[in-house]
Amino acid sequence: MCLINPVSSQELALVLTVLYFSKAFYHFAIWFNVFKQETSLSSTDKGLLWGVLVLATILWPIAVPISYLEKRSLGQQPF
């Protein structure tokens, strides 16, 4: 007799998606705090850093799965 109900694939996908985006937000918050504390940057450098921060945040959900699939298809060690 099973006391735990099996989890549907939709529920599992939802949980994994929430965990994935919470990790992305966590890393964004860390880098944002580091960026805020930096005082020795010129305005050009700050503009470039903002661009990198925004671009990395936008591309995070695309780059990580592609990297994982590529690593998996090449038969390398798992993450």
Secondary structure, 3 states (H helix, E strand, C coil): CCCCCCCCHHHHHHHHHHHHHHHHHHHHHHHHHHHHHCCCCCHHHHHHHHHHHHHHHHHHHHHHHHHHHHHHHCCCCCC
